[in-house]
């Protein structure tokens, strides 16, 4: 039951915020709103205030705002009245269409800011290196897993945040790094570099979330658990656990973990997955992060950076789909969203809100894709109108809209099959 209510809560908020963006923008520029619906027809309940009917409909996979003179499918209902969507200048109509996706981005931004203010930001109270990326500037400089950073560019470092700031300060001109290794103090010189330095901190193997349908979920591992051994080998930190798992694709191994004061163990058959031409093991857990409190300005900056990171990741994922670098089997739909919403709800309100923020960014990006019946399709029609100096013919627009609807129905069926295959 938690799964159902979490799904309805997350989708309800995202749909409401998105459609409210269209609604508010339309009202501000004098466009009449005939209907504001959460869900798709048929209508469940509704009421009217002034010119607008507000309703909840039975199919909870979206929503819509019906503007005067506009229709998503079929010919438009224009009469030339000044309060109709089509009677407004092109830039005004564009702003009204963009308002929905922008509201989803603003929602994600403020969730990230709110979480930063209330819960804090990820904080690693360590300067021990847990992982060095192959081929990275760090590896070329000679850094190894287990090294303890002492000074970077002459600046003492006491935690991972200070180390990150110090590294950013020397990346353009290079500098020295003092470190401890096996009781010895060493100093390495790092030439200038671009991008990520290529190290991550050593942190406990605490589970932040569990991938739906994964070996970890089947074994009963839950968020908050700390993995302490894999295949009889003691786990030193998260990255050590990850390497033990990756080196055992498809194997059935004992996994031991701690939950509060309990010690649990199960035989787990690790998933085998191809990465860069090699088979690697997967347990299906996501790292749990420690947190520290932040001030107002740092919280705003953190929220903006997190929103940008999710937006960038979403666009890169879409790019990978189009280029073939990312499999379409990774696409998820309503079933997967419901499953993950339930899982995040059980992990706590903060986890559910973070999940909602990520989903809100995804929804914003999805809606601006140039698919007729989506906001991106409307933007495409408006762009054509701006180029040609006239709108597309009613027939041409209707044909494209029906094609777009057919594509979305096909996509929905495909991702639902994906979801069912992964979960069952």
C-alpha positions, -999 to 999 in steps of 0.1 A, spaced: 0 0 0 30 23 7 40 19 -29 6 30 -43 3 60 -21 39 71 -27 34 67 -64 2 88 -64 19 114 -41 50 118 -63 31 118 -96 4 140 -82 28 167 -71 48 166 -103 18 168 -125 2 196 -104 33 217 -105 38 212 -142 2 221 -151 1 249 -126 30 265 -146 9 265 -177 -21 277 -158 -3 306 -141 14 317 -172 -19 317 -192 -37 336 -165 -9 362 -163 -12 370 -201 -50 369 -203 -56 335 -218 -87 318 -205 -82 283 -189 -112 261 -195 -100 230 -176 -73 221 -152 -71 183 -148 -49 160 -127 -50 128 -147 -64 119 -181 -101 114 -189 -126 101 -180 -133 126 -152 -136 113 -116 -147 144 -98 -146 181 -105 -160 216 -98 -161 249 -115 -148 283 -104 -155 311 -129 -144 301 -164 -123 271 -152 -133 236 -144 -110 219 -119 -111 181 -120 -93 148 -110 -95 122 -137 -91 84 -136 -58 78 -155 -30 91 -132 -2 92 -158 -3 129 -166 -26 159 -166 -35 188 -188 -46 224 -189 -72 231 -216 -67 267 -229 -93 286 -248 -89 279 -286 -63 251 -281 -67 214 -286 -40 187 -281 -56 164 -306 -77 173 -337 -85 208 -351 -82 239 -329 -113 256 -316 -104 292 -325 -129 319 -329 -105 348 -329 -114 360 -294 -86 380 -277 -85 356 -247 -77 326 -269 -43 310 -270 -39 314 -307 -47 351 -305 -16 359 -285 18 368 -300 42 340 -308 66 348 -279 37 349 -254 25 314 -266 60 301 -264 63 313 -228 31 297 -218 42 263 -232 77 266 -216 62 275 -182 53 238 -174 88 223 -178 103 254 -161 81 248 -131 94 213 -129 130 225 -129 121 251 -102 105 224 -81 136 202 -83 158 232 -74 138 241 -43 136 205 -32 174 202 -34 177 236 -16 153 225 11 170 192 17 204 210 19 190 235 45 172 209 66 192 177 62 225 192 51 249 182 23 270 151 17 301 153 40 331 129 41 350 134 73 380 116 59 411 123 37 418 87 30 416 78 -7 391 50 -14 394 48 -51 416 60 -79 402 60 -115 423 43 -141 440 67 -164 432 97 -143 455 126 -133 456 111 -98 468 77 -111 494 93 -134 507 113 -103 511 80 -84 482 82 -59 469 48 -47 439 35 -28 445 38 9 467 70 7 459 96 33 461 132 20 480 156 43 486 188 23 475 199 -12 493 228 -27 508 236 7 474 237 23 466 213 52 434 193 45 413 178 73 383 164 53 373 156 18 356 190 12 389 208 20 408 184 -2 384 191 -31 388 229 -27 426 226 -25 427 204 -56 406 229 -75 431 256 -65 460 238 -81 444 222 -112 452 250 -136 489 253 -127 497 220 -110 512 216 -75 524 192 -48 505 168 -27 518 154 6 504 121 17 509 92 41 513 57 28 520 27 51 535 49 78 557 69 54 552 105 43 555 111 6 553 141 -17 541 139 -53 541 166 -79 510 169 -101 511 187 -135 481 209 -146 449 189 -155 414 194 -168 382 179 -154 380 154 -126 412 146 -107 400 109 -104 399 101 -67 370 93 -43 370 91 -5 371 60 16 336 57 32 318 29 50 299 5 29 265 19 41 236 13 18 217 44 7 191 27 -15 185 -7 -31 180 -12 -68 145 -27 -75 147 -64 -86 184 -66 -77 202 -94 -59 204 -71 -28 167 -66 -27 161 -104 -30 185 -110 -2 166 -86 21 193 -58 22 177 -25 32 187 12 31 209 20 62 225 -15 63 263 -16 64 279 -44 44 308 -59 63 319 -90 43 316 -104 8 325 -141 1 342 -144 34 364 -113 29 361 -84 53 350 -52 37 372 -22 44 350 5 28 325 11 0 350 9 -28 366 -23 -14 331 -39 -13 324 -27 -48 356 -44 -61 349 -76 -43 314 -77 -59 326 -67 -94 352 -95 -95 325 -122 -89 300 -119 -118 272 -145 -116 287 -161 -86 267 -171 -55 285 -158 -25 278 -152 12 272 -115 20 272 -103 56 258 -70 68 250 -51 100 216 -35 107 216 -15 139 228 -41 165 219 -71 143 243 -91 121 226 -107 90 239 -130 63 225 -145 31 237 -164 1 235 -139 -28 237 -147 -66 254 -116 -80 242 -102 -113 266 -104 -142 266 -74 -165 288 -64 -194 309 -32 -190 335 -22 -216 336 -57 -230 341 -74 -195 316 -92 -173 313 -76 -138 293 -85 -108 265 -63 -95 248 -64 -61 223 -36 -67 230 -11 -39 237 26 -39 261 43 -16 246 60 15 261 94 23 269 112 56 255 147 60 265 181 75 245 213 81 250 243 58 240 280 57 215 297 35 238 307 7 256 274 6 223 256 5 212 276 -25 244 269 -43 241 232 -35 206 231 -48 216 248 -80 246 224 -85 225 193 -78 197 204 -103 224 211 -129 240 177 -123 207 158 -127 198 179 -158 232 171 -173 229 134 -165 194 132 -180 206 149 -212 236 126 -214 214 96 -209 191 107 -238 222 114 -259 234 78 -252 200 64 -263 201 83 -296 237 73 -303 232 37 -292 257 39 -263 229 34 -238 205 4 -241 168 12 -244 163 -17 -218 174 8 -192 142 29 -198 117 28 -170 80 36 -168 51 38 -144 57 4 -128 93 11 -121 84 46 -108 58 31 -84 83 5 -72 110 31 -66 86 56 -50 76 29 -25 112 20 -17 122 57 -12 91 63 10 101 34 32 136 50 34 121 83 47 106 115 36 140 130 25 147 101 2 112 103 -13 116 141 -19 151 136 -35 135 109 -58 108 134 -67 134 161 -75 152 138 -99 120 127 -115 109 163 -118 140 171 -139 134 140 -160 98 152 -166 109 186 -176 134 172 -202 109 146 -215 82 173 -220 105 195 -243 113 166 -266 99 175 -301 71 150 -300 36 162 -309 11 163 -280 40 171 -256 51 206 -248 81 201 -271 57 193 -299 39 226 -293 72 244 -293 81 227 -326 48 239 -341 55 274 -328 90 274 -343 77 264 -377 51 292 -375 79 317 -367 100 305 -396 71 303 -422 52 333 -409 20 312 -406 9 282 -385 9 247 -399 -24 237 -416 -50 222 -392 -48 189 -411 -10 187 -410 -10 195 -373 -37 169 -366 -18 141 -385 14 149 -366 -4 149 -333 -19 115 -339 15 101 -349 29 116 -317 2 100 -296 8 66 -313 45 69 -305 38 77 -269 14 47 -265 41 24 -281 67 39 -257 45 34 -227 39 -3 -236 77 -8 -242 88 7 -209 61 -12 -190 74 -45 -205 109 -34 -195 97 -27 -159 79 -60 -156 109 -79 -170 132 -63 -145 109 -67 -115 95 -101 -121 
